[in-house]
C-alpha cells in the first residue's frame, strides 16, 4: 500500500515537476520500519511505510522531491567532518525554500528555510554552529524554526526526511553521475518551461564549479614569495647601463600583511577556518614576519609574528567598515609586503588606487567584487 502510494507520487512528479520526477527514478525505493521518515544516501530512498501513509498525495510528492534535491545538491557527500544532525538542519534550510518556490507542498512542520534563502548548506551550517556557540547550548543544533515549532524554540522531528552519507567507495563516481544527470534533467525541464527558478544557481555551479578558496589563498601567497626585491635598493649590475632595477634583498620570503575586517559582519567560524589555513601557509612559506591588522573604520590593533611563531587571530573592533586605514598604515610604517590578504565582507570604502604590492580580498559575502586586486570567495565548511 505505502509503496504504491510512493510510486504514484513519483509518477505525479514526472508529469508536474519533471526535473524532480526524472531524477527520482535514479533512486531505488526501499521500505524500512526502522527508518523514522524518509532518508537518502544518493543511491536509494528509504522510507517508513507508516509515515508515508500519514502524508497526503501532495505532501508525499514534496518529500520525494526533497530527497531528490538533497542528492542533486550533493548533500550525501558534502558533510565531511560536520555534525550529522546540524548538517541535516542546514541542508533542509537550504533546499526547502526552493521546493516551496517551485510550487511543491511540504508537511506542515517542515523546517522554514526562508531566513536562509539563497545560502548554501555549508554557509547555513556555519551560521547555526556560531549561533549555538554564542548561546552556549549544545542540545539544539539550530536556532531556526519549523512551521510546527514547539515552545522554547525546540525543534520537532524533521518531517521532510533526512540525508545520510553516501558509500565512500564510489563517492567520486556518484558525484559525477549526479552532476551529469542534473544537467540533463535541467535541460529537459527548461525546454518545456518547467525548471524551478531556484535551481538556476545549482545548474550554474555544476557547469562552473567554484574553486576551493584554500587552494587559491595558498597559491597567491606562494606566487608572491619567490623573491624579495626592493626598489629602494637599485641593482648595481644594471646601473652602468642606465637601468634602474630592483635588487634582491633576501632569498627569504619578505613580510606579509593580513587584514581582518572587525566590523562584526564576519562570524567566528569563518575567522577560525581562515586562521587555520593561514597558519598552515605561513608555516610552509616562512615569511620574515606577519603583520595582522585588525580594522573596522580605523585600525584597532596590530599583532606582529616573527618567522617561526604561531600566527593567531583574535579580532577586536565592531564599528563601520573602511579599507583605507589598513593601506595607509602599511605606507606609514614603511612596510614593503610581499602581499596583503584582506578578510572582509567587501562592504566598505576602497582606496582610490591600488598599491604596488599584490592584494587578495577574501570575500565572505560571495556577492561582491573589488575595483582592483584579486578576489576569492570564502565558503564556510
Secondary structure, DSSP 8 states (H G I E B T S, - for coil): -HHHHHHHHHHHHHHH-HHHHHHHTTSEEEE-TTSSSEEE-SSEEEE-HHHHHHS-HHHHHHHHHHHHHHHHTTHHHH-TTS-HHHHHHHHHHHHHHHHHHTT----TT-EE-GGGTT--HHHHHHHHHHHHHHHT-SS-S-S-EETT--GGG-----TT-EE----GGGHHHHHHHHHHHHHHHHHHHHHTT---GGGHHHHHHHHS----HHHHHHHHHHHTSS-EEEEEEE-HHHHTTT---EEEEESS---EEEEEE-SS-S-HHHHHHHHHHHHHHHHHH--SEEEEEEESSSEEEEEEEETTS---------S--BSHHHHHHHHHTT---SEEEEEE-S-SB--SS--SSEEEEEESSSS---SSSEEEE----
